[in-house]
Amino acid sequence: QVQLKESGPGLVQPSQTLSLTCTVSGFSLTSNSVSWVRQPPGKGLEWMGAIWSGGSTDYNSALKSRLSISRDTSKSQVFLKMNSLQTEDTAIYFCTRSYVMDAWGQGASVTVSS
Amino acid sequence: DIQMTQSPASLSASLEEIVTITCQASQDIGNYLSWYQQKLGKSPQLLIHSATSLADGVPSRFSGSRSGTQYSLKINRLQVEDTGIYYCLQHYSAPWTFGGGTKLELK
């Protein structure tokens, strides 16, 4: 059974770094890509970036300077790190599987506030 | 970046009605287009991939089509459980981009 689960701090201070983990099961990271998608309160979906099955990455142009996605295939985990957080980064952060995003985590709520 | 213009932004329809939502791509994206449904407080769910292929477990009243760079999601015979927000996504080239969403309500 394919599953993804996001974990991380619910509250981050402005200007600090957000670190999230996506733990997957039921599939291999070396055969599937994983994307991060976020959704600010009451707004639409935004693709943040992805790590492909071969380990390379692509990022949203608007976030590229602040964002890093990596993985540990032995632990079936994908990591998101984004620095210089601002209140506009308050959102639910999802990880999803593959090019067609056929499976999603339940989402991690992140609030940026002092 | 490829822009996806989704319309309408909101839609109110009656039970059993036929509903159509469209996404216009700013350039050719082939069939690299998916549709998702999101219910309040839930994660999005894949409905259609490759522009026209129904995802596993999705009712057959949902269908996708393509005409050039315009993509459509059609819901035949709208049901109560079809309310929610619908998004298209192009994954032809990075950065991938979503449409702005269509909020579908029952009249």
Contacts between the chains, C-beta under 8 A, distances in Angstrom:
chain1	res1	chain2	res2	distance
A	35	B	96	7.3
A	37	B	44	8.0
A	44	B	85	7.9
A	44	B	87	6.7
A	44	B	98	6.3
A	44	B	99	7.9
A	44	B	100	5.5
A	44	B	101	4.5
A	45	B	36	7.8
A	45	B	38	7.8
A	45	B	44	6.7
A	45	B	87	5.5
A	45	B	89	7.8
A	45	B	98	4.6
A	45	B	101	7.4
A	46	B	98	6.9
A	47	B	89	7.4
A	47	B	95	6.3
A	47	B	96	4.4
A	47	B	97	6.6
A	47	B	98	6.3
A	49	B	95	7.6
A	50	B	94	7.2
A	50	B	96	7.5
A	58	B	94	3.7
A	58	B	95	6.6
A	59	B	94	7.8
A	59	B	95	6.9
A	60	B	95	4.8
A	61	B	1	5.8
A	61	B	95	5.6
A	94	B	43	6.0
A	94	B	44	7.7
A	99	B	32	7.8
A	99	B	91	5.2
A	100	B	34	5.2
A	100	B	46	6.1
A	100	B	49	4.0
A	100	B	50	7.5
A	100	B	55	7.8
A	100	B	91	7.3
A	101	B	34	6.6
A	101	B	36	7.2
A	101	B	44	7.4
A	101	B	46	6.0
A	101	B	89	7.0
A	102	B	46	4.9
A	102	B	49	7.3
A	102	B	55	6.5
A	104	B	43	3.9
A	104	B	44	6.0
A	104	B	45	7.4
A	105	B	43	6.8
A	106	B	43	6.0
A	107	B	43	5.8
